[in-house]
Amino acid sequence: MSTDVNNLVAAVRTEFGKGAARRARRDGQVPAVLYGHGTDPQHLNVPAREFAAILRAHGTNAVLTLDIAGTEQLALTKSVVVHPIRNYIEHADLLVIKKGEKVTVEVPVVVTGEAASGTMVAQDATVVALEADALNIPEQIEVSVEGLEVGSQIHASALTLPAGSTLQGDPEVLIINIVAAPSAEAMESEGAGAESAEAPAEEATEAAAESEA
């Protein structure tokens, strides 16, 4: 992953607290903390629009080249807090990295292909932990289910990883499980069961309301 297009000018924060964070966001900045390699944490503001564009292009493990008061620093996006309703970035944690360094990150697993007819793909894990070169972190790991029959399973150990990446954690973690798709009759039966369960509850509510009246 090249960091040539991931340049951000970061301003050192001199104000702290919720009020300062709100003012920064109002001015189009994202409050961030940069830490790691035994350095003291640095409190920064990074431009929100440019930072969001980098995350859209490179995913949540984006590598940044920060310009901090004229000093260049490589950083890995460690975590991003997004407002649950308004969908803007509230805060970011950034990790100091160096060229040639290995880092452990969680990478999304993306399913491709179509399983056999009459099956359903159950994805038990949506991310896997990998150790990779800090400047070559894969944006995603693809796993094909093309033609797989009922009973087929794919574990973490069977994933095809990019060169230079190694799996972290339990290799036997289940990623994909191919199960039989429910029949139309079974789905209708489940729907009817849910409706019949709701009816007594509604009747009880109505009866309670009438007794109170």
Disulfide bonds with the S-S distance in Angstrom:
none
